[in-house]
Amino acid sequence: MATRPLDAGTALHHVRDLLGHLDATTQRYNYSRNALHNSTTSQLGALIEHGLATLD
């Protein structure tokens, strides 16, 4: 539930208030929401996909 408002640009402190988080829980959601996209494996897959698309 936290990642969608953060992706839409809602300020972290507003999302934290919405969820009632007083600690860093929401910050962990904020850091991890792009973790898969920024992983080395994901980036390598994107490069391979782009390379295969240029072969068409």
mmJSON file of the N, C-alpha and C atoms, coordinates in Angstrom:
{"data_MODEL":{"atom_site":{
"group_PDB":["ATOM","ATOM","ATOM","ATOM","ATOM","ATOM","ATOM","ATOM","ATOM","ATOM","ATOM","ATOM","ATOM","ATOM","ATOM","ATOM","ATOM","ATOM","ATOM","ATOM","ATOM","ATOM","ATOM","ATOM","ATOM","ATOM","ATOM","ATOM","ATOM","ATOM","ATOM","ATOM","ATOM","ATOM","ATOM","ATOM","ATOM","ATOM","ATOM","ATOM","ATOM","ATOM","ATOM","ATOM","ATOM","ATOM","ATOM","ATOM","ATOM","ATOM","ATOM","ATOM","ATOM","ATOM","ATOM","ATOM","ATOM","ATOM","ATOM","ATOM","ATOM","ATOM","ATOM","ATOM","ATOM","ATOM","ATOM","ATOM","ATOM","ATOM","ATOM","ATOM","ATOM","ATOM","ATOM","ATOM","ATOM","ATOM","ATOM","ATOM","ATOM","ATOM","ATOM","ATOM","ATOM","ATOM","ATOM","ATOM","ATOM","ATOM","ATOM","ATOM","ATOM","ATOM","ATOM","ATOM","ATOM","ATOM","ATOM","ATOM","ATOM","ATOM","ATOM","ATOM","ATOM","ATOM","ATOM","ATOM","ATOM","ATOM","ATOM","ATOM","ATOM","ATOM","ATOM","ATOM","ATOM","ATOM","ATOM","ATOM","ATOM","ATOM","ATOM","ATOM","ATOM","ATOM","ATOM","ATOM","ATOM","ATOM","ATOM","ATOM","ATOM","ATOM","ATOM","ATOM","ATOM","ATOM","ATOM","ATOM","ATOM","ATOM","ATOM","ATOM","ATOM","ATOM","ATOM","ATOM","ATOM","ATOM","ATOM","ATOM","ATOM","ATOM","ATOM","ATOM","ATOM","ATOM","ATOM","ATOM","ATOM","ATOM","ATOM","ATOM","ATOM","ATOM","ATOM","ATOM"],
"id":[1,2,3,4,5,6,7,8,9,10,11,12,13,14,15,16,17,18,19,20,21,22,23,24,25,26,27,28,29,30,31,32,33,34,35,36,37,38,39,40,41,42,43,44,45,46,47,48,49,50,51,52,53,54,55,56,57,58,59,60,61,62,63,64,65,66,67,68,69,70,71,72,73,74,75,76,77,78,79,80,81,82,83,84,85,86,87,88,89,90,91,92,93,94,95,96,97,98,99,100,101,102,103,104,105,106,107,108,109,110,111,112,113,114,115,116,117,118,119,120,121,122,123,124,125,126,127,128,129,130,131,132,133,134,135,136,137,138,139,140,141,142,143,144,145,146,147,148,149,150,151,152,153,154,155,156,157,158,159,160,161,162,163,164,165,166,167,168],
"type_symbol":["N","C","C","N","C","C","N","C","C","N","C","C","N","C","C","N","C","C","N","C","C","N","C","C","N","C","C","N","C","C","N","C","C","N","C","C","N","C","C","N","C","C","N","C","C","N","C","C","N","C","C","N","C","C","N","C","C","N","C","C","N","C","C","N","C","C","N","C","C","N","C","C","N","C","C","N","C","C","N","C","C","N","C","C","N","C","C","N","C","C","N","C","C","N","C","C","N","C","C","N","C","C","N","C","C","N","C","C","N","C","C","N","C","C","N","C","C","N","C","C","N","C","C","N","C","C","N","C","C","N","C","C","N","C","C","N","C","C","N","C","C","N","C","C","N","C","C","N","C","C","N","C","C","N","C","C","N","C","C","N","C","C","N","C","C","N","C","C"],
"label_atom_id":["N","CA","C","N","CA","C","N","CA","C","N","CA","C","N","CA","C","N","CA","C","N","CA","C","N","CA","C","N","CA","C","N","CA","C","N","CA","C","N","CA","C","N","CA","C","N","CA","C","N","CA","C","N","CA","C","N","CA","C","N","CA","C","N","CA","C","N","CA","C","N","CA","C","N","CA","C","N","CA","C","N","CA","C","N","CA","C","N","CA","C","N","CA","C","N","CA","C","N","CA","C","N","CA","C","N","CA","C","N","CA","C","N","CA","C","N","CA","C","N","CA","C","N","CA","C","N","CA","C","N","CA","C","N","CA","C","N","CA","C","N","CA","C","N","CA","C","N","CA","C","N","CA","C","N","CA","C","N","CA","C","N","CA","C","N","CA","C","N","CA","C","N","CA","C","N","CA","C","N","CA","C","N","CA","C","N","CA","C","N","CA","C","N","CA","C"],
"label_alt_id":[null,null,null,null,null,null,null,null,null,null,null,null,null,null,null,null,null,null,null,null,null,null,null,null,null,null,null,null,null,null,null,null,null,null,null,null,null,null,null,null,null,null,null,null,null,null,null,null,null,null,null,null,null,null,null,null,null,null,null,null,null,null,null,null,null,null,null,null,null,null,null,null,null,null,null,null,null,null,null,null,null,null,null,null,null,null,null,null,null,null,null,null,null,null,null,null,null,null,null,null,null,null,null,null,null,null,null,null,null,null,null,null,null,null,null,null,null,null,null,null,null,null,null,null,null,null,null,null,null,null,null,null,null,null,null,null,null,null,null,null,null,null,null,null,null,null,null,null,null,null,null,null,null,null,null,null,null,null,null,null,null,null,null,null,null,null,null,null],
"label_comp_id":["MET","MET","MET","ALA","ALA","ALA","THR","THR","THR","ARG","ARG","ARG","PRO","PRO","PRO","LEU","LEU","LEU","ASP","ASP","ASP","ALA","ALA","ALA","GLY","GLY","GLY","THR","THR","THR","ALA","ALA","ALA","LEU","LEU","LEU","HIS","HIS","HIS","HIS","HIS","HIS","VAL","VAL","VAL","ARG","ARG","ARG","ASP","ASP","ASP","LEU","LEU","LEU","LEU","LEU","LEU","GLY","GLY","GLY","HIS","HIS","HIS","LEU","LEU","LEU","ASP","ASP","ASP","ALA","ALA","ALA","THR","THR","THR","THR","THR","THR","GLN","GLN","GLN","ARG","ARG","ARG","TYR","TYR","TYR","ASN","ASN","ASN","TYR","TYR","TYR","SER","SER","SER","ARG","ARG","ARG","ASN","ASN","ASN","ALA","ALA","ALA","LEU","LEU","LEU","HIS","HIS","HIS","ASN","ASN","ASN","SER","SER","SER","THR","THR","THR","THR","THR","THR","SER","SER","SER","GLN","GLN","GLN","LEU","LEU","LEU","GLY","GLY","GLY","ALA","ALA","ALA","LEU","LEU","LEU","ILE","ILE","ILE","GLU","GLU","GLU","HIS","HIS","HIS","GLY","GLY","GLY","LEU","LEU","LEU","ALA","ALA","ALA","THR","THR","THR","LEU","LEU","LEU","ASP","ASP","ASP"],
"label_asym_id":["A","A","A","A","A","A","A","A","A","A","A","A","A","A","A","A","A","A","A","A","A","A","A","A","A","A","A","A","A","A","A","A","A","A","A","A","A","A","A","A","A","A","A","A","A","A","A","A","A","A","A","A","A","A","A","A","A","A","A","A","A","A","A","A","A","A","A","A","A","A","A","A","A","A","A","A","A","A","A","A","A","A","A","A","A","A","A","A","A","A","A","A","A","A","A","A","A","A","A","A","A","A","A","A","A","A","A","A","A","A","A","A","A","A","A","A","A","A","A","A","A","A","A","A","A","A","A","A","A","A","A","A","A","A","A","A","A","A","A","A","A","A","A","A","A","A","A","A","A","A","A","A","A","A","A","A","A","A","A","A","A","A","A","A","A","A","A","A"],
"label_entity_id":["1","1","1","1","1","1","1","1","1","1","1","1","1","1","1","1","1","1","1","1","1","1","1","1","1","1","1","1","1","1","1","1","1","1","1","1","1","1","1","1","1","1","1","1","1","1","1","1","1","1","1","1","1","1","1","1","1","1","1","1","1","1","1","1","1","1","1","1","1","1","1","1","1","1","1","1","1","1","1","1","1","1","1","1","1","1","1","1","1","1","1","1","1","1","1","1","1","1","1","1","1","1","1","1","1","1","1","1","1","1","1","1","1","1","1","1","1","1","1","1","1","1","1","1","1","1","1","1","1","1","1","1","1","1","1","1","1","1","1","1","1","1","1","1","1","1","1","1","1","1","1","1","1","1","1","1","1","1","1","1","1","1","1","1","1","1","1","1"],
"label_seq_id":[1,1,1,2,2,2,3,3,3,4,4,4,5,5,5,6,6,6,7,7,7,8,8,8,9,9,9,10,10,10,11,11,11,12,12,12,13,13,13,14,14,14,15,15,15,16,16,16,17,17,17,18,18,18,19,19,19,20,20,20,21,21,21,22,22,22,23,23,23,24,24,24,25,25,25,26,26,26,27,27,27,28,28,28,29,29,29,30,30,30,31,31,31,32,32,32,33,33,33,34,34,34,35,35,35,36,36,36,37,37,37,38,38,38,39,39,39,40,40,40,41,41,41,42,42,42,43,43,43,44,44,44,45,45,45,46,46,46,47,47,47,48,48,48,49,49,49,50,50,50,51,51,51,52,52,52,53,53,53,54,54,54,55,55,55,56,56,56],
"pdbx_PDB_ins_code":[null,null,null,null,null,null,null,null,null,null,null,null,null,null,null,null,null,null,null,null,null,null,null,null,null,null,null,null,null,null,null,null,null,null,null,null,null,null,null,null,null,null,null,null,null,null,null,null,null,null,null,null,null,null,null,null,null,null,null,null,null,null,null,null,null,null,null,null,null,null,null,null,null,null,null,null,null,null,null,null,null,null,null,null,null,null,null,null,null,null,null,null,null,null,null,null,null,null,null,null,null,null,null,null,null,null,null,null,null,null,null,null,null,null,null,null,null,null,null,null,null,null,null,null,null,null,null,null,null,null,null,null,null,null,null,null,null,null,null,null,null,null,null,null,null,null,null,null,null,null,null,null,null,null,null,null,null,null,null,null,null,null,null,null,null,null,null,null],
"Cartn_x":[0.813,0.0,0.864,2.057,2.903,3.54,3.832,4.599,3.809,2.522,1.744,1.711,1.393,1.445,2.846,3.869,5.24,5.58,5.18,5.408,4.677,3.53,2.742,3.278,4.321,4.94,4.499,3.696,3.274,4.488,4.578,5.716,5.753,6.966,7.154,6.468,6.556,5.946,4.418,3.818,2.36,1.972,2.739,2.46,2.658,3.697,3.949,2.773,2.254,1.097,-0.129,-0.346,-1.484,-1.462,-0.277,-0.149,0.046,0.218,0.414,1.786,2.766,4.116,4.869,5.364,6.152,7.64,7.964,9.368,9.774,10.837,11.388,10.765,9.657,9.039,8.737,8.132,7.779,9.029,10.099,11.343,11.881,11.736,12.173,11.37,10.066,9.254,9.769,10.113,10.591,11.894,12.824,14.089,13.91,13.02,12.917,11.975,11.227,10.254,10.916,12.153,12.868,13.965,13.992,15.083,15.148,14.023,14.033,14.453,13.918,14.253,15.747,16.328,17.732,18.685,18.182,19.068,19.903,21.071,21.969,21.328,20.638,19.988,18.914,18.141,17.095,17.697,18.766,19.408,20.032,20.638,21.206,20.108,18.984,17.857,17.345,17.299,16.854,17.821,19.12,20.106,19.955,19.751,19.574,18.297,17.224,15.962,16.112,16.798,17.008,17.846,18.863,19.702,18.935,18.054,17.253,16.238,15.73,14.755,15.393,16.686,17.343,17.648,17.522,17.768,16.589,15.432,14.235,14.283],
"Cartn_y":[-1.189,0.0,1.263,1.182,2.374,2.725,1.737,2.02,2.808,2.575,3.303,4.814,5.261,6.714,7.283,6.537,7.013,7.128,6.134,6.195,7.372,7.727,8.836,10.193,10.179,11.437,11.984,11.234,11.68,11.737,12.774,12.94,11.799,11.366,10.245,10.476,11.671,11.907,11.817,12.128,11.982,10.503,9.71,8.271,7.658,8.08,7.582,7.905,9.128,9.511,8.682,8.477,7.69,6.283,5.678,4.304,4.196,5.32,5.303,4.79,4.913,4.456,5.566,5.238,6.201,5.929,4.779,4.4,4.422,3.743,3.777,2.752,2.133,1.117,1.662,2.838,3.417,3.739,4.142,4.433,3.173,2.022,0.766,0.493,0.775,0.622,1.555,2.774,3.757,3.291,2.768,2.293,1.064,0.172,-1.106,-1.086,-0.026,-0.043,-0.104,0.322,0.236,-0.818,-1.62,-2.583,-3.568,-4.106,-5.064,-4.39,-3.219,-2.491,-2.146,-1.873,-1.464,-2.631,-3.849,-4.986,-5.253,-5.813,-6.123,-7.106,-8.101,-9.098,-8.457,-7.564,-6.886,-6.01,-5.31,-4.454,-5.282,-6.408,-7.292,-7.838,-8.227,-8.716,-7.658,-6.41,-5.321,-5.117,-5.226,-5.097,-6.225,-7.435,-8.576,-8.4,-7.997,-7.787,-6.708,-5.633,-4.549,-5.056,-5.87,-6.422,-7.35,-8.155,-9.069,-8.304,-7.199,-6.403,-5.757,-5.463,-4.83,-5.834,-7.119,-8.143,-8.305,-7.817,-7.976,-7.172],
"Cartn_z":[0.0,0.0,0.0,0.526,0.608,-0.724,-1.545,-2.759,-3.798,-3.922,-4.939,-4.679,-3.453,-3.233,-3.41,-2.994,-3.169,-4.647,-5.448,-6.894,-7.536,-6.97,-7.512,-7.078,-6.218,-5.825,-4.489,-3.748,-2.431,-1.508,-0.736,0.182,1.192,1.516,2.431,3.769,4.311,5.621,5.559,4.422,4.29,4.242,3.524,3.47,4.849,5.549,6.9,7.818,7.731,8.542,8.175,6.878,6.41,6.991,7.008,7.476,8.983,9.645,11.088,11.495,10.621,10.93,11.656,12.83,13.582,13.431,12.87,12.739,11.267,10.947,9.587,8.645,9.015,8.165,6.774,6.698,5.416,4.606,5.293,4.589,3.926,4.571,3.948,2.684,2.703,1.492,0.398,0.793,-0.162,-0.806,-0.013,-0.558,-1.435,-1.037,-1.741,-2.938,-3.142,-4.233,-5.604,-5.709,-6.973,-6.953,-5.904,-5.745,-6.911,-7.338,-8.432,-9.73,-9.98,-11.212,-11.257,-10.11,-10.059,-9.86,-9.782,-9.565,-10.822,-10.614,-11.727,-12.694,-12.169,-13.014,-13.888,-13.315,-14.076,-15.172,-14.848,-15.834,-16.958,-16.618,-17.626,-18.54,-17.951,-18.741,-19.705,-19.252,-20.121,-21.284,-21.012,-22.092,-23.113,-22.628,-23.542,-24.346,-23.675,-24.384,-25.452,-25.129,-26.088,-27.274,-26.983,-28.035,-28.957,-28.374,-29.185,-30.033,-29.5,-30.248,-31.47,-31.396,-32.532,-33.64,-33.347,-34.367,-35.325,-34.935,-35.772,-37.028],
"occupancy":[1.0,1.0,1.0,1.0,1.0,1.0,1.0,1.0,1.0,1.0,1.0,1.0,1.0,1.0,1.0,1.0,1.0,1.0,1.0,1.0,1.0,1.0,1.0,1.0,1.0,1.0,1.0,1.0,1.0,1.0,1.0,1.0,1.0,1.0,1.0,1.0,1.0,1.0,1.0,1.0,1.0,1.0,1.0,1.0,1.0,1.0,1.0,1.0,1.0,1.0,1.0,1.0,1.0,1.0,1.0,1.0,1.0,1.0,1.0,1.0,1.0,1.0,1.0,1.0,1.0,1.0,1.0,1.0,1.0,1.0,1.0,1.0,1.0,1.0,1.0,1.0,1.0,1.0,1.0,1.0,1.0,1.0,1.0,1.0,1.0,1.0,1.0,1.0,1.0,1.0,1.0,1.0,1.0,1.0,1.0,1.0,1.0,1.0,1.0,1.0,1.0,1.0,1.0,1.0,1.0,1.0,1.0,1.0,1.0,1.0,1.0,1.0,1.0,1.0,1.0,1.0,1.0,1.0,1.0,1.0,1.0,1.0,1.0,1.0,1.0,1.0,1.0,1.0,1.0,1.0,1.0,1.0,1.0,1.0,1.0,1.0,1.0,1.0,1.0,1.0,1.0,1.0,1.0,1.0,1.0,1.0,1.0,1.0,1.0,1.0,1.0,1.0,1.0,1.0,1.0,1.0,1.0,1.0,1.0,1.0,1.0,1.0,1.0,1.0,1.0,1.0,1.0,1.0],
"B_iso_or_equiv":[0.0,0.0,0.0,0.0,0.0,0.0,0.0,0.0,0.0,0.0,0.0,0.0,0.0,0.0,0.0,0.0,0.0,0.0,0.0,0.0,0.0,0.0,0.0,0.0,0.0,0.0,0.0,0.0,0.0,0.0,0.0,0.0,0.0,0.0,0.0,0.0,0.0,0.0,0.0,0.0,0.0,0.0,0.0,0.0,0.0,0.0,0.0,0.0,0.0,0.0,0.0,0.0,0.0,0.0,0.0,0.0,0.0,0.0,0.0,0.0,0.0,0.0,0.0,0.0,0.0,0.0,0.0,0.0,0.0,0.0,0.0,0.0,0.0,0.0,0.0,0.0,0.0,0.0,0.0,0.0,0.0,0.0,0.0,0.0,0.0,0.0,0.0,0.0,0.0,0.0,0.0,0.0,0.0,0.0,0.0,0.0,0.0,0.0,0.0,0.0,0.0,0.0,0.0,0.0,0.0,0.0,0.0,0.0,0.0,0.0,0.0,0.0,0.0,0.0,0.0,0.0,0.0,0.0,0.0,0.0,0.0,0.0,0.0,0.0,0.0,0.0,0.0,0.0,0.0,0.0,0.0,0.0,0.0,0.0,0.0,0.0,0.0,0.0,0.0,0.0,0.0,0.0,0.0,0.0,0.0,0.0,0.0,0.0,0.0,0.0,0.0,0.0,0.0,0.0,0.0,0.0,0.0,0.0,0.0,0.0,0.0,0.0,0.0,0.0,0.0,0.0,0.0,0.0],
"pdbx_formal_charge":[null,null,null,null,null,null,null,null,null,null,null,null,null,null,null,null,null,null,null,null,null,null,null,null,null,null,null,null,null,null,null,null,null,null,null,null,null,null,null,null,null,null,null,null,null,null,null,null,null,null,null,null,null,null,null,null,null,null,null,null,null,null,null,null,null,null,null,null,null,null,null,null,null,null,null,null,null,null,null,null,null,null,null,null,null,null,null,null,null,null,null,null,null,null,null,null,null,null,null,null,null,null,null,null,null,null,null,null,null,null,null,null,null,null,null,null,null,null,null,null,null,null,null,null,null,null,null,null,null,null,null,null,null,null,null,null,null,null,null,null,null,null,null,null,null,null,null,null,null,null,null,null,null,null,null,null,null,null,null,null,null,null,null,null,null,null,null,null],
"auth_seq_id":[1,1,1,2,2,2,3,3,3,4,4,4,5,5,5,6,6,6,7,7,7,8,8,8,9,9,9,10,10,10,11,11,11,12,12,12,13,13,13,14,14,14,15,15,15,16,16,16,17,17,17,18,18,18,19,19,19,20,20,20,21,21,21,22,22,22,23,23,23,24,24,24,25,25,25,26,26,26,27,27,27,28,28,28,29,29,29,30,30,30,31,31,31,32,32,32,33,33,33,34,34,34,35,35,35,36,36,36,37,37,37,38,38,38,39,39,39,40,40,40,41,41,41,42,42,42,43,43,43,44,44,44,45,45,45,46,46,46,47,47,47,48,48,48,49,49,49,50,50,50,51,51,51,52,52,52,53,53,53,54,54,54,55,55,55,56,56,56],
"auth_comp_id":["MET","MET","MET","ALA","ALA","ALA","THR","THR","THR","ARG","ARG","ARG","PRO","PRO","PRO","LEU","LEU","LEU","ASP","ASP","ASP","ALA","ALA","ALA","GLY","GLY","GLY","THR","THR","THR","ALA","ALA","ALA","LEU","LEU","LEU","HIS","HIS","HIS","HIS","HIS","HIS","VAL","VAL","VAL","ARG","ARG","ARG","ASP","ASP","ASP","LEU","LEU","LEU","LEU","LEU","LEU","GLY","GLY","GLY","HIS","HIS","HIS","LEU","LEU","LEU","ASP","ASP","ASP","ALA","ALA","ALA","THR","THR","THR","THR","THR","THR","GLN","GLN","GLN","ARG","ARG","ARG","TYR","TYR","TYR","ASN","ASN","ASN","TYR","TYR","TYR","SER","SER","SER","ARG","ARG","ARG","ASN","ASN","ASN","ALA","ALA","ALA","LEU","LEU","LEU","HIS","HIS","HIS","ASN","ASN","ASN","SER","SER","SER","THR","THR","THR","THR","THR","THR","SER","SER","SER","GLN","GLN","GLN","LEU","LEU","LEU","GLY","GLY","GLY","ALA","ALA","ALA","LEU","LEU","LEU","ILE","ILE","ILE","GLU","GLU","GLU","HIS","HIS","HIS","GLY","GLY","GLY","LEU","LEU","LEU","ALA","ALA","ALA","THR","THR","THR","LEU","LEU","LEU","ASP","ASP","ASP"],
"auth_asym_id":["A","A","A","A","A","A","A","A","A","A","A","A","A","A","A","A","A","A","A","A","A","A","A","A","A","A","A","A","A","A","A","A","A","A","A","A","A","A","A","A","A","A","A","A","A","A","A","A","A","A","A","A","A","A","A","A","A","A","A","A","A","A","A","A","A","A","A","A","A","A","A","A","A","A","A","A","A","A","A","A","A","A","A","A","A","A","A","A","A","A","A","A","A","A","A","A","A","A","A","A","A","A","A","A","A","A","A","A","A","A","A","A","A","A","A","A","A","A","A","A","A","A","A","A","A","A","A","A","A","A","A","A","A","A","A","A","A","A","A","A","A","A","A","A","A","A","A","A","A","A","A","A","A","A","A","A","A","A","A","A","A","A","A","A","A","A","A","A"],
"auth_atom_id":["N","CA","C","N","CA","C","N","CA","C","N","CA","C","N","CA","C","N","CA","C","N","CA","C","N","CA","C","N","CA","C","N","CA","C","N","CA","C","N","CA","C","N","CA","C","N","CA","C","N","CA","C","N","CA","C","N","CA","C","N","CA","C","N","CA","C","N","CA","C","N","CA","C","N","CA","C","N","CA","C","N","CA","C","N","CA","C","N","CA","C","N","CA","C","N","CA","C","N","CA","C","N","CA","C","N","CA","C","N","CA","C","N","CA","C","N","CA","C","N","CA","C","N","CA","C","N","CA","C","N","CA","C","N","CA","C","N","CA","C","N","CA","C","N","CA","C","N","CA","C","N","CA","C","N","CA","C","N","CA","C","N","CA","C","N","CA","C","N","CA","C","N","CA","C","N","CA","C","N","CA","C","N","CA","C","N","CA","C","N","CA","C","N","CA","C"],
"pdbx_PDB_model_num":[1,1,1,1,1,1,1,1,1,1,1,1,1,1,1,1,1,1,1,1,1,1,1,1,1,1,1,1,1,1,1,1,1,1,1,1,1,1,1,1,1,1,1,1,1,1,1,1,1,1,1,1,1,1,1,1,1,1,1,1,1,1,1,1,1,1,1,1,1,1,1,1,1,1,1,1,1,1,1,1,1,1,1,1,1,1,1,1,1,1,1,1,1,1,1,1,1,1,1,1,1,1,1,1,1,1,1,1,1,1,1,1,1,1,1,1,1,1,1,1,1,1,1,1,1,1,1,1,1,1,1,1,1,1,1,1,1,1,1,1,1,1,1,1,1,1,1,1,1,1,1,1,1,1,1,1,1,1,1,1,1,1,1,1,1,1,1,1]
}}}
